[in-house]
Amino acid sequence: MRYLLIVFAGICCLYGCRTVSKEQISSAKKPNVLFIAVDDMNDWVGFLDGYPNVKTPNFDKLASMGVSFSNAHTPSPLCGPSRASILSGKYPHKTGIYGNGQWWRPNYPDMVTIPMHFKNNGYHVAGAGKIFHHTAGFNPPDQWHEFRRMDYDDPWDRESRQNYPWTEVAQKPDWHPLHGLPFSHEFDWGVIPGKKEEDYGDSKTIKWCSEFLENYDDSKPFFLAAGLFHPHMPWYVPQKYLGMYPIDEIVLPEVLETDLDDIPEVGQKFAAAHRNHLNIIRKADKMKEAIQAYLASISYADAQIGKLINTLEESGKAKNTIIVLWSDHGWHLGEKDHFYKGTLWERSTRVPFVIATPDMKNAAKTCSSPVSLVSIFKTLNELCDLPELQELDGSSLVPLLADTKTKIPALICYQKGNFALQDERFHYIQYHDGTEELYDHSTDKNEWYNIANSGNKDLLNKFRNHIPKDISDDIPGKSDFEFDYQMYSWTRKSN
C-alpha cells in the first residue's frame, strides 16, 4: 500500500481514510515521512479563510489532496513548549516545560522524541532548519543521522553565545532596522538590500532538504524534517512577496475598543505582553505595513513548501511518503490589543493542519472536530506501524480521516495552571487563579464577549471537568545548568 500524508500547521498528515490493518501496513514497505514545520503562522491560509485573498497556493494544494482540520490547536502558544510537546507527545502540564528557557534534554535525559523514535526503528532520520526550539541546547545531535542548522537572516542580532554559539555574528548594517521604528530583538520587517531569495535562511533549508530527496538512495525509509522560520519575526522577505499585497488593499483585523473590559487579570497580563511593539506600530501609523510584511512572510514560506513538494513528486518518492505540515502556534496582529503569541485565545492557539494520501477517498474534505497537535506522535506511530510508546498524550487522528467525529475538546496550556479548551462551538479558558472566560463561536467569532458570568453553569461544568488536576511544576531552567555546546552536554549547577 502506498502512503502520502500531509499534516499542515499548525499540523498536517495522516495515513489513509480507509481502514487499514497493521498486517497490511507491515507487509508493505514502510512509508517515508516528510515532516514540515512553519513558525508563528495563524489561520491566515486560503483553505481556512483566516484572511481575505491570502496567497497560499501550496498550502491550499495540500489541503485539496487530503483532509484539512479546521479546528486544530497547538498544545501551547509559545515556540519552546509547543515544539517540546509536539515532538515528545506529552502536554506541558505533564512535563513542566512551560517556557522557552527550559531545556528538555538535561531534565528528561531518557525522553524519546518523534525523530529519535523513527531513528530507533530503522529509519534514516535527517533534518534542517527549526524543528525543536531554535536556540542552542534544544536539538541534541543524537536525534538525527544528519542535520543542517538554520541560517539566520539577521545574524547581527544573534550575539548571545549561549543561544547562538554556532552563528557568526555580523556587523549590524547601516540600514537596520528596515521599518524605521525603535528596535528590539527580532522586531523588524522589510526587504534586505541586495539579498537574493536563494540566500535567505529558509531557502537554504529547503534547498538542503530538496537535495536530500533528490539524492537519497531509498536503502531505508526516511524521516525528513524541514523547519521553516517564517513567518516568525523578523519579517524579512524578497520584494516580490511584499508586492503580492498592495498596501492600499491591506485589511486590518477587526478590533473592539472595549474588548478587554471583561477579561480576568491573568488574561489582561498575557494581553499586555509585548504591547510596546503594538503601540510603536500604531503611533507610527504602520499597522497596514506590518500586516503586509506578515502576509508576505506567509507567502514566502508557502513558496518554499511548494519547491519541496515539487521535488518530492519529481523524485518519485511521493507515492510512499507521509507529509506532515504544521505550525507551532498562531499570532496576534492587534486583536485583544496584542501583537505577539502567548495567549489562550483562538488567534494564538489555532493553526493550519491537513492530512492526505494519494488514494484518499475524502480528499478536499474538512474535519471540524477539535484536534491537538500533541496527537501527531500517536498518529505517525499508527501510520508507520511503529512500536507504541507508553504515556503519550493525545490520540491517533487516523480515524478522523474516515470522516468520523470526536467530541473531546482540544486542550491548550500556557504557563503553569492556565488552560484553554476548544470544542466545535465554544472556547473556554481557565486561569491558575480559577477565573474563567467562555466564548460562543457561533455568534462571536472574534471572542469579544466573555459569557463565563452569564448563567452558563452546566456548560462551564462540562469544560471544568476536562481541566487537568495534576499539574507539574516548572522544570529547572537554563540558569540551573552549565551547557557545553561543543560536547552538547549539561552539568547541573550546585546550589
LINPE-V975755 format. One record per run of one state. SS is the DSSP state (@ for helix, = for strand, . for the rest). FROM is the first residue (numbers start at 1). LEN is the number of residues. If there is no record, write none. Layout:
BEGIN
ss: (SS SS)
from: (FROM FROM)
len: (LEN LEN)
END
This chain:
BEGIN
ss: (. = . = . = . @ . = . @ . @ = . = . @ . @ . @ . = . @ . = . @ . = . @ . @ . = . = . @ . @ . @ . @ . @ . @ . @ = . @ . @ = . = . = . = @ . @ . = . = . = . = . @ . @ = . = .)
from: (1 4 6 7 9 11 13 22 28 32 39 46 49 57 66 70 72 74 79 89 92 96 114 121 124 130 141 144 146 149 155 158 189 191 197 200 201 216 222 228 235 237 239 243 247 250 259 263 265 273 275 284 287 315 318 321 328 335 338 346 350 352 353 357 365 368 371 373 385 398 403 410 414 419 423 426 431 436 441 457 465 478 481 485 489 493)
len: (3 2 1 2 2 2 9 6 4 7 7 3 8 9 4 2 2 5 10 3 4 18 7 3 6 11 3 2 3 6 3 31 2 6 3 1 15 6 6 7 2 2 4 4 3 9 4 2 8 2 9 3 28 3 3 7 7 3 8 4 2 1 4 8 3 3 2 12 13 5 7 4 5 4 3 5 5 5 16 8 13 3 4 4 4 3)
END
